[in-house]
Amino acid sequence: MSTTETAWGELAGLTLTKGHGTGNDFVFVTDPEASLELNPELVAAVCDRHFGIGADGFIRAAKSTAIQPGTDAPAEQWFMDYRNADGSVSEMCGNGVRAFVEYLTTEGLIELPEGARVQIGTRAGVKTVGRTENGYAIDMGPWSFIHGDAAREDGSDSMVAARGLQTQRPALSISMGNPHTVVMLGNEGKLDGLGLEVAPSVTPIPPNGTNVEFVVPEEIEDTMEETGTNSVGAIRIRVHERGVGETLSCGTGACAAAAATRFWGGEESPDEWLVHVPGGTLAVTFVLGPDELEHVVLAGPATMVGKVVLN
């Protein structure tokens, strides 16, 4: 539904901010007590690229205690209340967390000098975000197989059909707090030929739907040129996000794609990865977390680009 047919409701007259992380773009609003009524139709209208501001997602900055009453979250902790472009609520967004912290700092809601860290509430748990020289690094927490041990025998647990592929392809479903299904393709021609304006079909599909990542490995020579070492893996991906469509970048998708590729590669696979998305490059690193589980650290830039007041 277009904004010509939808009232802006409680957002009318408010200043919203537009920002992005490697081209994955978001609209932000500050609402500490979560008092605004954000129904799906309103969010979809704001995110509409023709009749609204246009974005892959909508993020409300609210206090964790307002979104999740009764929790033991510190009073000063901010919560990333994230919605997809269609208005549906999502558990987590890796690019969104980086952009969210950049929004909080540029709005003066927090102070975060280089080297400092802050904890952010999300529906996928509390995430620790550190400010780096070139952006932000996030401990995304542990990754896991959505379908449990079903993936361990042949490296796949589902099948994916997509426009541009003649046959279904085996895939691996990974949870990063939100669901992902990763497909390895043989060459960049197949990746470029995908028609991701149509949602891929996943069988069996995870209970809450899934994002779908298509992956091709990068040449070792390209990796060495960027890092000076071949101990860093590199992949190129395209992503179809549930509730959005194809996006220029997906932070949790980059993590899931690296996790699946690393699993397929076996014990010799590196712990550090460059993930090339249409909107830029993200860094993904696998580390041992304080819970003795394998955590994923996502690093990349974030930028605020402007403000708008809704009529």
C-alpha positions in Angstrom: 0.0 0.0 0.0 1.4 3.4 -1.0 1.7 6.4 1.3 -0.9 8.2 -0.9 -3.3 5.6 0.5 -1.9 5.4 4.1 -1.8 8.0 6.8 1.6 8.5 8.5 -0.1 8.1 11.8 2.0 8.9 14.9 5.1 9.3 12.7 3.7 12.5 11.1 5.8 15.5 12.0 8.7 13.4 13.4 12.2 13.5 12.1 13.5 10.2 10.8 17.1 9.4 9.8 18.3 7.3 6.9 21.5 5.3 7.1 23.1 2.1 5.8 25.7 -0.5 6.3 27.4 -1.5 3.0 24.2 -0.5 1.1 21.8 -2.3 3.4 19.7 0.7 4.3 17.4 1.6 7.2 15.1 4.3 8.5 15.6 5.2 12.2 13.4 6.8 14.8 14.1 7.5 18.5 11.3 6.4 20.8 12.8 5.6 24.2 9.6 4.4 25.9 8.3 2.5 22.7 5.2 4.6 22.8 4.7 4.9 19.0 2.3 2.4 17.4 4.4 0.8 14.5 1.9 -1.3 12.7 3.1 -3.3 9.6 1.2 -1.1 7.1 2.9 2.1 8.4 6.4 0.6 8.4 5.9 -0.8 4.9 4.7 2.6 3.7 7.8 4.4 5.1 10.1 1.8 3.6 8.4 1.9 0.2 11.0 3.1 -2.4 8.5 4.9 -4.6 6.0 6.4 -2.2 7.9 6.5 1.0 11.5 7.2 2.2 12.7 3.8 1.0 14.7 1.2 3.0 15.4 -2.4 3.6 14.3 -2.1 7.2 12.9 0.2 9.9 14.6 0.5 13.3 13.3 2.1 16.4 15.7 3.1 19.1 14.0 2.3 22.4 15.2 1.3 25.9 15.4 -2.4 26.5 13.2 -2.1 29.5 10.4 -0.6 27.4 10.5 -3.3 24.7 11.1 -6.2 27.1 9.5 -5.2 30.5 10.7 -7.2 33.5 14.1 -7.9 32.1 17.2 -7.2 34.2 18.7 -5.0 31.4 20.5 -1.8 32.6 18.2 1.2 32.4 20.6 2.9 29.9 20.7 -0.1 27.5 19.3 0.6 24.0 17.3 -1.9 22.1 17.3 -2.3 18.3 13.6 -2.7 17.6 13.9 -4.0 14.0 11.3 -4.5 11.3 11.7 -5.7 7.7 10.6 -3.5 4.8 7.2 -5.3 4.7 6.6 -4.4 8.4 7.3 -7.9 9.8 9.3 -8.1 13.0 12.8 -9.7 12.6 15.0 -11.1 15.3 18.3 -9.7 14.2 20.2 -7.7 11.5 24.0 -7.6 11.5 24.3 -4.5 9.2 21.4 -3.0 11.2 23.3 -3.3 14.5 26.3 -1.4 13.1 24.1 1.3 11.6 22.1 1.4 14.8 25.1 2.1 17.0 26.3 4.8 14.4 22.8 6.3 14.7 23.0 6.3 18.5 26.4 8.1 18.4 25.5 10.7 15.8 22.3 11.5 17.7 24.2 12.0 20.9 22.4 9.1 22.6 25.6 7.3 23.5 29.3 8.1 23.5 31.5 5.5 21.9 35.1 6.4 21.2 37.3 4.2 19.1 38.2 1.0 21.0 35.2 1.3 23.3 32.3 -1.2 23.4 28.6 -1.0 24.1 25.9 -3.6 24.6 22.8 -3.5 22.5 19.5 -5.4 23.1 18.0 -7.3 20.2 15.4 -10.0 19.8 18.3 -12.5 19.3 19.9 -11.5 22.6 22.3 -8.8 23.8 25.1 -8.0 21.3 28.4 -6.4 22.1 29.5 -3.8 19.6 33.0 -2.3 19.5 34.0 0.8 17.6 36.9 0.3 15.2 39.0 2.6 13.1 36.8 1.9 10.1 33.4 1.2 11.6 32.1 -1.4 14.1 32.8 -5.0 15.1 30.0 -7.1 16.6 30.1 -10.3 18.5 27.1 -11.9 16.8 27.1 -14.9 19.2 27.3 -18.5 18.3 26.1 -20.0 15.0 24.2 -23.2 14.7 22.6 -25.7 12.3 18.9 -25.0 12.1 18.1 -28.7 11.3 20.6 -30.1 13.9 22.7 -33.0 12.8 20.9 -33.5 9.5 23.6 -31.5 7.8 26.6 -33.5 9.0 26.4 -36.4 6.5 26.6 -34.7 3.1 26.8 -31.0 4.0 23.2 -30.2 3.1 19.8 -30.3 4.8 17.5 -28.7 2.2 17.0 -28.0 -1.5 16.6 -24.6 -3.1 15.1 -23.6 -6.4 15.7 -20.1 -7.8 15.0 -18.2 -11.0 18.1 -18.6 -13.2 19.0 -22.1 -12.0 17.9 -25.0 -14.1 17.7 -27.5 -11.2 17.3 -27.4 -7.5 20.5 -27.1 -5.5 21.5 -28.6 -2.1 21.7 -26.1 0.7 22.6 -25.8 4.4 20.4 -23.9 6.9 22.3 -21.8 9.5 21.0 -19.8 12.4 22.6 -16.5 13.4 19.7 -15.7 15.7 17.7 -15.5 12.5 17.3 -18.1 9.8 19.5 -18.5 6.7 19.8 -21.1 4.0 23.1 -21.1 2.1 23.7 -22.4 -1.5 27.1 -22.9 -3.1 27.3 -22.2 -6.8 30.0 -23.3 -9.2 30.9 -20.0 -10.8 30.2 -16.3 -10.8 28.2 -16.6 -14.1 25.5 -18.6 -12.2 25.6 -16.1 -9.4 25.2 -13.1 -11.7 22.4 -14.9 -13.6 20.1 -15.4 -10.6 16.7 -13.7 -10.7 16.3 -12.7 -7.1 13.4 -10.4 -7.8 11.5 -13.6 -7.1 11.9 -15.3 -3.8 13.8 -18.7 -4.0 11.9 -21.8 -2.9 13.4 -23.7 0.1 12.4 -27.3 1.0 12.0 -27.9 3.9 11.7 -24.2 4.9 12.5 -23.3 8.5 9.4 -22.6 10.7 9.8 -18.8 10.5 10.9 -18.6 6.9 14.5 -18.0 5.8 16.9 -15.7 4.1 18.7 -17.3 1.2 22.4 -16.7 0.4 24.0 -17.8 -2.8 27.8 -18.2 -2.6 30.8 -18.5 -4.9 34.4 -18.7 -3.7 36.9 -16.0 -4.5 40.3 -16.8 -6.0 43.2 -17.1 -3.6 45.1 -14.5 -5.6 42.3 -11.9 -4.9 42.4 -12.7 -1.2 46.2 -12.3 -1.0 46.0 -8.9 -2.8 43.6 -7.5 -0.1 45.1 -9.1 3.0 48.7 -10.0 2.2 48.1 -13.6 3.3 46.2 -16.6 2.1 45.1 -17.5 5.6 42.0 -15.5 5.0 39.1 -17.0 3.0 37.0 -15.0 0.6 33.6 -15.5 -0.9 31.1 -13.5 -3.0 27.4 -13.6 -2.2 24.0 -12.4 -3.2 21.1 -12.5 -0.7 17.3 -12.7 -0.8 16.0 -11.5 2.5 12.6 -12.6 3.8 10.2 -9.8 3.9 12.5 -7.5 1.8 13.7 -9.1 -1.4 17.3 -8.9 -2.7 19.5 -6.5 -0.7 22.9 -5.0 -1.4 24.2 -6.5 1.8 23.1 -8.7 4.7 25.3 -8.9 7.8 23.9 -12.1 9.3 23.8 -13.5 5.8 27.5 -12.8 5.4 28.1 -14.7 8.7 25.9 -17.6 7.7 27.5 -17.9 4.3 31.0 -17.9 5.8 30.0 -20.4 8.4 28.5 -22.8 5.8 31.5 -22.4 3.4 33.9 -23.0 6.3 32.0 -26.1 7.4 32.1 -27.4 3.8 35.8 -26.8 3.6 36.6 -28.9 6.7 39.3 -28.5 9.3 41.7 -26.7 7.0 39.3 -23.8 6.4 40.5 -20.4 7.8 38.9 -18.6 10.7 38.9 -15.2 8.9 36.8 -14.4 5.9 36.2 -11.5 3.5 32.6 -11.5 2.3 32.0 -9.5 -0.8 28.4 -8.3 -1.2 27.1 -6.0 -3.9 27.3 -3.0 -1.5 30.9 -3.6 -0.3 33.0 -5.9 1.8 32.4 -7.3 5.3 34.9 -9.1 7.5 33.8 -12.3 9.4 35.9 -14.0 12.0 35.3 -17.1 14.0 36.4 -17.1 17.7 35.9 -19.1 20.8 33.3 -17.3 23.0 33.2 -17.0 26.8 30.5 -19.8 26.7 33.0 -22.1 25.0 31.0 -22.0 21.8 32.2 -20.8 18.4 31.1 -17.2 18.0 31.1 -15.1 14.8 32.4 -11.5 14.8 31.1 -9.3 12.0 33.0 -6.1 11.1 32.2 -3.3 8.6 31.3 0.3 8.1 28.1 2.2 8.8 27.0 5.6 7.6 24.1 8.1 8.3 23.1 9.9 5.1 20.3 12.3 6.0 17.1 13.2 7.8 13.5 13.7 6.7 10.3 15.0 8.4 7.1 13.1 7.4 4.2 15.4 6.4 
